[in-house]
Amino acid sequence: MDLLINGLSWFFLISGSVFVVIGGLGLLRLPDFYTRVHAASITDTVGAWLILIGLMFQSPSALVLVKLVLVLIFLVLTSPLASHALTKAAFHRGLEPYVGPGGERRDER
């Protein structure tokens, strides 16, 4: 049973770490604000959720498990809302999305 719990824990921890690294690379390499916010929201939501789930499998007591569940619920409620509010504020302030070399936006291709 311990082998199964450790295996699941490592699976979630490594998967979450991969998402965090991919999101970090996206922050460095993507061309404009909106695509970078998308990369940050992947890091903030999926990566953090997977890492927290992996930590839940390794929690030594019920109190630690409850605290991790509360942190996960907080992230579920706030992370997508924060990303949406940030992009909406930038759009209302007049920040235009990246326009490609052909003069068209990426969503018009």
PyMOL commands that place a pseudoatom at each C-alpha (Angstrom):
pseudoatom trace, name=CA, resn=MET, resi=1, chain=A, elem=C, hetatm=0, pos=[0.000, 0.000, 0.000]
pseudoatom trace, name=CA, resn=ASP, resi=2, chain=A, elem=C, hetatm=0, pos=[2.865, 2.387, 0.777]
pseudoatom trace, name=CA, resn=LEU, resi=3, chain=A, elem=C, hetatm=0, pos=[4.328, 1.773, -2.666]
pseudoatom trace, name=CA, resn=LEU, resi=4, chain=A, elem=C, hetatm=0, pos=[1.042, 2.774, -4.327]
pseudoatom trace, name=CA, resn=ILE, resi=5, chain=A, elem=C, hetatm=0, pos=[0.720, 5.938, -2.230]
pseudoatom trace, name=CA, resn=ASN, resi=6, chain=A, elem=C, hetatm=0, pos=[4.326, 6.914, -2.888]
pseudoatom trace, name=CA, resn=GLY, resi=7, chain=A, elem=C, hetatm=0, pos=[3.910, 6.216, -6.607]
pseudoatom trace, name=CA, resn=LEU, resi=8, chain=A, elem=C, hetatm=0, pos=[0.791, 8.361, -6.860]
pseudoatom trace, name=CA, resn=SER, resi=9, chain=A, elem=C, hetatm=0, pos=[2.418, 11.107, -4.838]
pseudoatom trace, name=CA, resn=TRP, resi=10, chain=A, elem=C, hetatm=0, pos=[5.494, 11.188, -7.062]
pseudoatom trace, name=CA, resn=PHE, resi=11, chain=A, elem=C, hetatm=0, pos=[3.344, 11.102, -10.192]
pseudoatom trace, name=CA, resn=PHE, resi=12, chain=A, elem=C, hetatm=0, pos=[1.403, 14.192, -9.101]
pseudoatom trace, name=CA, resn=LEU, resi=13, chain=A, elem=C, hetatm=0, pos=[4.499, 16.014, -7.828]
pseudoatom trace, name=CA, resn=ILE, resi=14, chain=A, elem=C, hetatm=0, pos=[6.441, 15.414, -11.045]
pseudoatom trace, name=CA, resn=SER, resi=15, chain=A, elem=C, hetatm=0, pos=[3.447, 16.267, -13.253]
pseudoatom trace, name=CA, resn=GLY, resi=16, chain=A, elem=C, hetatm=0, pos=[2.894, 19.498, -11.346]
pseudoatom trace, name=CA, resn=SER, resi=17, chain=A, elem=C, hetatm=0, pos=[6.571, 20.367, -11.600]
pseudoatom trace, name=CA, resn=VAL, resi=18, chain=A, elem=C, hetatm=0, pos=[6.480, 19.818, -15.369]
pseudoatom trace, name=CA, resn=PHE, resi=19, chain=A, elem=C, hetatm=0, pos=[3.522, 22.206, -15.684]
pseudoatom trace, name=CA, resn=VAL, resi=20, chain=A, elem=C, hetatm=0, pos=[5.325, 24.813, -13.571]
pseudoatom trace, name=CA, resn=VAL, resi=21, chain=A, elem=C, hetatm=0, pos=[8.465, 24.586, -15.715]
pseudoatom trace, name=CA, resn=ILE, resi=22, chain=A, elem=C, hetatm=0, pos=[6.436, 24.829, -18.937]
pseudoatom trace, name=CA, resn=GLY, resi=23, chain=A, elem=C, hetatm=0, pos=[4.590, 27.855, -17.583]
pseudoatom trace, name=CA, resn=GLY, resi=24, chain=A, elem=C, hetatm=0, pos=[7.863, 29.486, -16.562]
pseudoatom trace, name=CA, resn=LEU, resi=25, chain=A, elem=C, hetatm=0, pos=[9.295, 28.967, -20.043]
pseudoatom trace, name=CA, resn=GLY, resi=26, chain=A, elem=C, hetatm=0, pos=[6.105, 30.425, -21.482]
pseudoatom trace, name=CA, resn=LEU, resi=27, chain=A, elem=C, hetatm=0, pos=[6.567, 33.559, -19.384]
pseudoatom trace, name=CA, resn=LEU, resi=28, chain=A, elem=C, hetatm=0, pos=[10.020, 34.002, -20.865]
pseudoatom trace, name=CA, resn=ARG, resi=29, chain=A, elem=C, hetatm=0, pos=[9.332, 33.102, -24.484]
pseudoatom trace, name=CA, resn=LEU, resi=30, chain=A, elem=C, hetatm=0, pos=[5.804, 34.178, -25.396]
pseudoatom trace, name=CA, resn=PRO, resi=31, chain=A, elem=C, hetatm=0, pos=[5.478, 37.449, -27.322]
pseudoatom trace, name=CA, resn=ASP, resi=32, chain=A, elem=C, hetatm=0, pos=[2.833, 39.539, -25.565]
pseudoatom trace, name=CA, resn=PHE, resi=33, chain=A, elem=C, hetatm=0, pos=[1.052, 40.176, -22.305]
pseudoatom trace, name=CA, resn=TYR, resi=34, chain=A, elem=C, hetatm=0, pos=[-2.031, 38.072, -22.991]
pseudoatom trace, name=CA, resn=THR, resi=35, chain=A, elem=C, hetatm=0, pos=[-0.155, 34.920, -23.942]
pseudoatom trace, name=CA, resn=ARG, resi=36, chain=A, elem=C, hetatm=0, pos=[2.160, 35.372, -20.954]
pseudoatom trace, name=CA, resn=VAL, resi=37, chain=A, elem=C, hetatm=0, pos=[-0.820, 35.649, -18.624]
pseudoatom trace, name=CA, resn=HIS, resi=38, chain=A, elem=C, hetatm=0, pos=[-2.093, 32.391, -20.103]
pseudoatom trace, name=CA, resn=ALA, resi=39, chain=A, elem=C, hetatm=0, pos=[1.232, 30.725, -19.318]
pseudoatom trace, name=CA, resn=ALA, resi=40, chain=A, elem=C, hetatm=0, pos=[1.161, 32.122, -15.782]
pseudoatom trace, name=CA, resn=SER, resi=41, chain=A, elem=C, hetatm=0, pos=[-2.384, 30.901, -15.228]
pseudoatom trace, name=CA, resn=ILE, resi=42, chain=A, elem=C, hetatm=0, pos=[-1.361, 27.380, -16.258]
pseudoatom trace, name=CA, resn=THR, resi=43, chain=A, elem=C, hetatm=0, pos=[1.424, 27.525, -13.702]
pseudoatom trace, name=CA, resn=ASP, resi=44, chain=A, elem=C, hetatm=0, pos=[-0.848, 28.977, -11.067]
pseudoatom trace, name=CA, resn=THR, resi=45, chain=A, elem=C, hetatm=0, pos=[-3.717, 26.564, -11.524]
pseudoatom trace, name=CA, resn=VAL, resi=46, chain=A, elem=C, hetatm=0, pos=[-2.785, 23.163, -12.906]
pseudoatom trace, name=CA, resn=GLY, resi=47, chain=A, elem=C, hetatm=0, pos=[0.797, 23.069, -11.638]
pseudoatom trace, name=CA, resn=ALA, resi=48, chain=A, elem=C, hetatm=0, pos=[-0.047, 24.161, -8.120]
pseudoatom trace, name=CA, resn=TRP, resi=49, chain=A, elem=C, hetatm=0, pos=[-3.089, 21.871, -7.951]
pseudoatom trace, name=CA, resn=LEU, resi=50, chain=A, elem=C, hetatm=0, pos=[-1.077, 18.825, -8.973]
pseudoatom trace, name=CA, resn=ILE, resi=51, chain=A, elem=C, hetatm=0, pos=[1.690, 19.600, -6.494]
pseudoatom trace, name=CA, resn=LEU, resi=52, chain=A, elem=C, hetatm=0, pos=[-0.832, 20.051, -3.697]
pseudoatom trace, name=CA, resn=ILE, resi=53, chain=A, elem=C, hetatm=0, pos=[-2.525, 16.757, -4.555]
pseudoatom trace, name=CA, resn=GLY, resi=54, chain=A, elem=C, hetatm=0, pos=[0.872, 15.052, -4.459]
pseudoatom trace, name=CA, resn=LEU, resi=55, chain=A, elem=C, hetatm=0, pos=[1.534, 16.589, -1.063]
pseudoatom trace, name=CA, resn=MET, resi=56, chain=A, elem=C, hetatm=0, pos=[-1.865, 15.398, 0.173]
pseudoatom trace, name=CA, resn=PHE, resi=57, chain=A, elem=C, hetatm=0, pos=[-0.810, 11.806, -0.443]
pseudoatom trace, name=CA, resn=GLN, resi=58, chain=A, elem=C, hetatm=0, pos=[2.250, 12.384, 1.747]
pseudoatom trace, name=CA, resn=SER, resi=59, chain=A, elem=C, hetatm=0, pos=[0.482, 14.235, 4.570]
pseudoatom trace, name=CA, resn=PRO, resi=60, chain=A, elem=C, hetatm=0, pos=[1.397, 12.730, 7.943]
pseudoatom trace, name=CA, resn=SER, resi=61, chain=A, elem=C, hetatm=0, pos=[-1.815, 13.711, 9.739]
pseudoatom trace, name=CA, resn=ALA, resi=62, chain=A, elem=C, hetatm=0, pos=[-5.401, 14.706, 9.106]
pseudoatom trace, name=CA, resn=LEU, resi=63, chain=A, elem=C, hetatm=0, pos=[-4.685, 18.287, 10.195]
pseudoatom trace, name=CA, resn=VAL, resi=64, chain=A, elem=C, hetatm=0, pos=[-2.064, 18.704, 7.481]
pseudoatom trace, name=CA, resn=LEU, resi=65, chain=A, elem=C, hetatm=0, pos=[-4.456, 17.174, 4.950]
pseudoatom trace, name=CA, resn=VAL, resi=66, chain=A, elem=C, hetatm=0, pos=[-7.224, 19.609, 5.920]
pseudoatom trace, name=CA, resn=LYS, resi=67, chain=A, elem=C, hetatm=0, pos=[-4.840, 22.554, 5.566]
pseudoatom trace, name=CA, resn=LEU, resi=68, chain=A, elem=C, hetatm=0, pos=[-3.753, 21.395, 2.112]
pseudoatom trace, name=CA, resn=VAL, resi=69, chain=A, elem=C, hetatm=0, pos=[-7.386, 20.958, 1.058]
pseudoatom trace, name=CA, resn=LEU, resi=70, chain=A, elem=C, hetatm=0, pos=[-8.148, 24.511, 2.238]
pseudoatom trace, name=CA, resn=VAL, resi=71, chain=A, elem=C, hetatm=0, pos=[-5.215, 25.878, 0.260]
pseudoatom trace, name=CA, resn=LEU, resi=72, chain=A, elem=C, hetatm=0, pos=[-6.400, 23.939, -2.801]
pseudoatom trace, name=CA, resn=ILE, resi=73, chain=A, elem=C, hetatm=0, pos=[-9.944, 25.314, -2.448]
pseudoatom trace, name=CA, resn=PHE, resi=74, chain=A, elem=C, hetatm=0, pos=[-8.517, 28.829, -2.126]
pseudoatom trace, name=CA, resn=LEU, resi=75, chain=A, elem=C, hetatm=0, pos=[-6.472, 28.361, -5.310]
pseudoatom trace, name=CA, resn=VAL, resi=76, chain=A, elem=C, hetatm=0, pos=[-9.448, 26.899, -7.178]
pseudoatom trace, name=CA, resn=LEU, resi=77, chain=A, elem=C, hetatm=0, pos=[-11.506, 29.972, -6.337]
pseudoatom trace, name=CA, resn=THR, resi=78, chain=A, elem=C, hetatm=0, pos=[-8.921, 32.722, -6.770]
pseudoatom trace, name=CA, resn=SER, resi=79, chain=A, elem=C, hetatm=0, pos=[-6.448, 31.734, -9.497]
pseudoatom trace, name=CA, resn=PRO, resi=80, chain=A, elem=C, hetatm=0, pos=[-8.753, 31.794, -12.535]
pseudoatom trace, name=CA, resn=LEU, resi=81, chain=A, elem=C, hetatm=0, pos=[-10.470, 34.931, -11.267]
pseudoatom trace, name=CA, resn=ALA, resi=82, chain=A, elem=C, hetatm=0, pos=[-7.172, 36.740, -10.777]
pseudoatom trace, name=CA, resn=SER, resi=83, chain=A, elem=C, hetatm=0, pos=[-5.978, 35.893, -14.296]
pseudoatom trace, name=CA, resn=HIS, resi=84, chain=A, elem=C, hetatm=0, pos=[-9.285, 36.989, -15.779]
pseudoatom trace, name=CA, resn=ALA, resi=85, chain=A, elem=C, hetatm=0, pos=[-9.314, 40.264, -13.825]
pseudoatom trace, name=CA, resn=LEU, resi=86, chain=A, elem=C, hetatm=0, pos=[-5.736, 41.027, -14.846]
pseudoatom trace, name=CA, resn=THR, resi=87, chain=A, elem=C, hetatm=0, pos=[-6.372, 40.517, -18.560]
pseudoatom trace, name=CA, resn=LYS, resi=88, chain=A, elem=C, hetatm=0, pos=[-9.676, 42.379, -18.448]
pseudoatom trace, name=CA, resn=ALA, resi=89, chain=A, elem=C, hetatm=0, pos=[-8.040, 45.369, -16.752]
pseudoatom trace, name=CA, resn=ALA, resi=90, chain=A, elem=C, hetatm=0, pos=[-5.234, 45.393, -19.327]
pseudoatom trace, name=CA, resn=PHE, resi=91, chain=A, elem=C, hetatm=0, pos=[-7.740, 45.249, -22.186]
pseudoatom trace, name=CA, resn=HIS, resi=92, chain=A, elem=C, hetatm=0, pos=[-9.811, 48.104, -20.762]
pseudoatom trace, name=CA, resn=ARG, resi=93, chain=A, elem=C, hetatm=0, pos=[-6.636, 50.187, -20.349]
pseudoatom trace, name=CA, resn=GLY, resi=94, chain=A, elem=C, hetatm=0, pos=[-6.046, 49.808, -24.086]
pseudoatom trace, name=CA, resn=LEU, resi=95, chain=A, elem=C, hetatm=0, pos=[-3.381, 47.120, -24.267]
pseudoatom trace, name=CA, resn=GLU, resi=96, chain=A, elem=C, hetatm=0, pos=[-3.779, 45.532, -27.685]
pseudoatom trace, name=CA, resn=PRO, resi=97, chain=A, elem=C, hetatm=0, pos=[-3.059, 41.849, -28.362]
pseudoatom trace, name=CA, resn=TYR, resi=98, chain=A, elem=C, hetatm=0, pos=[-0.011, 40.908, -30.420]
pseudoatom trace, name=CA, resn=VAL, resi=99, chain=A, elem=C, hetatm=0, pos=[-0.467, 41.429, -34.147]
pseudoatom trace, name=CA, resn=GLY, resi=100, chain=A, elem=C, hetatm=0, pos=[1.442, 39.059, -36.391]
pseudoatom trace, name=CA, resn=PRO, resi=101, chain=A, elem=C, hetatm=0, pos=[3.661, 40.046, -39.322]
pseudoatom trace, name=CA, resn=GLY, resi=102, chain=A, elem=C, hetatm=0, pos=[0.788, 39.737, -41.817]
pseudoatom trace, name=CA, resn=GLY, resi=103, chain=A, elem=C, hetatm=0, pos=[-1.210, 42.418, -40.002]
pseudoatom trace, name=CA, resn=GLU, resi=104, chain=A, elem=C, hetatm=0, pos=[-3.737, 40.008, -38.616]
pseudoatom trace, name=CA, resn=ARG, resi=105, chain=A, elem=C, hetatm=0, pos=[-4.333, 38.927, -35.075]
pseudoatom trace, name=CA, resn=ARG, resi=106, chain=A, elem=C, hetatm=0, pos=[-3.585, 35.363, -34.162]
pseudoatom trace, name=CA, resn=ASP, resi=107, chain=A, elem=C, hetatm=0, pos=[-7.274, 34.535, -33.685]
pseudoatom trace, name=CA, resn=GLU, resi=108, chain=A, elem=C, hetatm=0, pos=[-8.122, 35.660, -37.261]
pseudoatom trace, name=CA, resn=ARG, resi=109, chain=A, elem=C, hetatm=0, pos=[-5.905, 33.098, -39.011]
for i in range(1, 109): cmd.bond("trace and resi %d" % i, "trace and resi %d" % (i + 1))
show_as sticks, trace
zoom trace
